[in-house]
Amino acid sequence: MHQINPLRLEWINGLAPLAGQRVLDVGCGGGILADAMARKGAEVLGIDLSSKSLKVAQLHALEAQTPGVAYREVSAEALAAEQAGSFDVVTCMEMLEHVPDPASIVRACATLVKPGGWVFFSTLNRNPKSFLFAIVGAEYVLNLLPRGTHEYAKMVRPSELAGHCRSAGLDLQGTRGMQYNPLTRHYWLSSDTSVNYLFATRKAAVGA
């Protein structure tokens, strides 16, 4: 995660400059991305349902003295009922492949973002190559992740995510794939979305 964070951050900031923006990080985990976005000058709220992960995030923010970042234990759906249209940018990274209803998360993200705002997703494709690389390779051969981290059936094809986004009123603005070389331990962004991929979407502005 520490290696891919700069790639994600650069891509997000290139499309939606973060300085001065109100940003929500859904499924923030230990706060790696939320912290980095705050350091770009954003006011960031990270949310997660894991109290253990949130404690890690809060401790890191305290130790690093990161300005402009806060954390809260709440679901995206519950926050959407409270704070609809409150954020300029919403990010949801490496979360959709772990939840029972990805469409519900996408709808919540669309509700939370302001008209004209950006919503970014990253997740894992569902196909034989992704099974081989993300589960067999990453979990069992290279031990990059704990075994059982991913369930193949929960992985999300780009066509499925695009459908969820359209239904939620989010327009797809760009897609990138993320690749990994196990020999050099190097990650990079590419046009290959067959395993890890990122979506940039935007909510229509008022009157558009």
N, C-alpha and C positions, 0 to 999 in steps of 0.2 A: 504494500500500500504506500509506503514511503517513497518508492521509486516512481509509481505512476502518478502520484499527486501533482508534481510539477507540470506534467503533460496535461492533465485535466485542467489545472488552474490556468495555464497559459491559453488553452483553447477557450475556456469560459470567458476569461478576461478580454480576449481578442474580439469576441462577439458582443459581449455585454460588459463594458468597462465597469469595474466594481467600485471604484472610489466614490464615496458619498452615497452609495446605494444601500437600501435595506434588503438584506438577503436572508433567506431561510434555507437551512441545510436539513433535509428530511432523511432520517436514518443516519445521523451524524457519527454514530459509533464513538470512537475515542477522540473525535474532534480534529483530525488531521487536516481535512479540507476546510472546515469552518474556521480554524485558526489561521490558515494561510489566506483565506479570503478577507478576514479581518485585517491582516497585515497589508492587504492591498488598499485599505482605507474604507472597507465596507462596515456597516453595522450588522452583525450576524447573530441570528438565533439558530442554534443547533437543537434539533429534537430527536429523541430516540425513546424506545420503550425498555431499553436495558439500563437499569440503574447502575450496574457495574461499569458499563462503558461510559456513562455520563460522569461518574466519579473520576474516571481516568481523564476525560476531557476537561473537567473543571480543575483538576489538579494541575494539568499541563498549562492551562491558561493562567493559573495563579503563579506557577513557577516561571513561566516565560513572560509574565506581565503583559499578556496580549491585550491591547485596548479594543473595545467595541465588540466583544463576543460574550454571549450568554447561552446557557443551556437549560433545557426543560424536558421533563419526562412526560410526554403527551403524544398521542397518535396524530398523524396528519389529518385524519378525518375530524377528530375532536377540535383541533386547532382551526380547521377550516370553518367550523360552525361558529367559532369565536371571532376570527380575524380575517374574514373574507376580503380579498383585494388589498391586502396590507403590505405586500412585498414586491419590490422591483425585480428581483431575481429569486428563483427557487431552484435548488439542486437536489437531486435524488440519485445518489451514486451507489451502485452495487447493492441495491436493496430489493428491486422488483423480483429478482430470482429467488427470494427467500420468503415471499409473502403468499398467502392463499388466494388473494384477489388483487392482482396488479392494477386492474382497471379502476378499482376504488381509490388506490393511491394516486393514480394519474388524475382522476377527477378532483381529488382533494388538492393536489398541487395546482391544478388549473383554477380552482376556486380561490386559493390563497394568493396567487399572483395578481398584480394590478393589470388592468387593460393596457396592452402595449408592452407588458413585461415578458421576461424570458424564463422558460423552464428547461432545465437540463437533466437528462437521464443518462445513466450508463448501466449496462446489464450484460448478460451472457446470452448468446444465440443458442437455439436448440437444434442441433444437427449432429451427425456422427463425428465430424471434426471437432466440434466444441466438446462433445463427450470425451473424446480422446485427449484433448489438450487440457481442458479445464478440470476434469475429474480424474481421469487415469493419470495424466502427466503431472498436474499441479498437486494432487492430493496423495497419490500413491507412489509415483516414481521420484519426483523432485522434492517432495515434502515441503512445498511452498505454503500449503494450507493444511489444516487438520483434516483428517479423513472424515467424510460425512458433511463437509461444509456445504456442498451443493447437491441438490436433487435434480436429476436430468429432466423430469417431468415438469418442474417449475421454471425451467429456463424459458426465455421469451424471444420468439422470433421477431426480427425487425418489422415484418408485415403486421404482426399482432400488436406491437407497441404503437405502430403508426395508426392502426385502427382505434386503439384506446385514446390516442391523442386527438384524432379527428372528432371522436364522439364527445370529448371533453372541451372542444373548442380551441385546441392548440394546433397551430400551423407549423409543420416541419420546415425548419430553416437550414439544416445541415446534419450530416451524418459522418462519423469517423470511426474507423476500427482501431483497436489497440493490439499490437503484436509484441511477442516476447521471444528473445533468443536465449535459450537455456545455457548455451556455451559462454556467451559474453555477459549474461544476466542483464541484458539491455532491453528496455521497452521503447516503443516508438509508435506514433500515430500514422495510420495509412488509410487507404480506401478499402481495405479488406475487413469486412464486418462479419466474417464467418465465425468468430469466437467472441471476443470482447468488443462491444461497440458503444458509441455515444450518440445521443440524439440532442440536437438543439431545436427547441420549439418556442413559438411565441404566441401569446394571446392577442387577439385582434384589439386594436385601439378603439376607444369609443368613437362611434360614427364612421369607422372604417368599413 
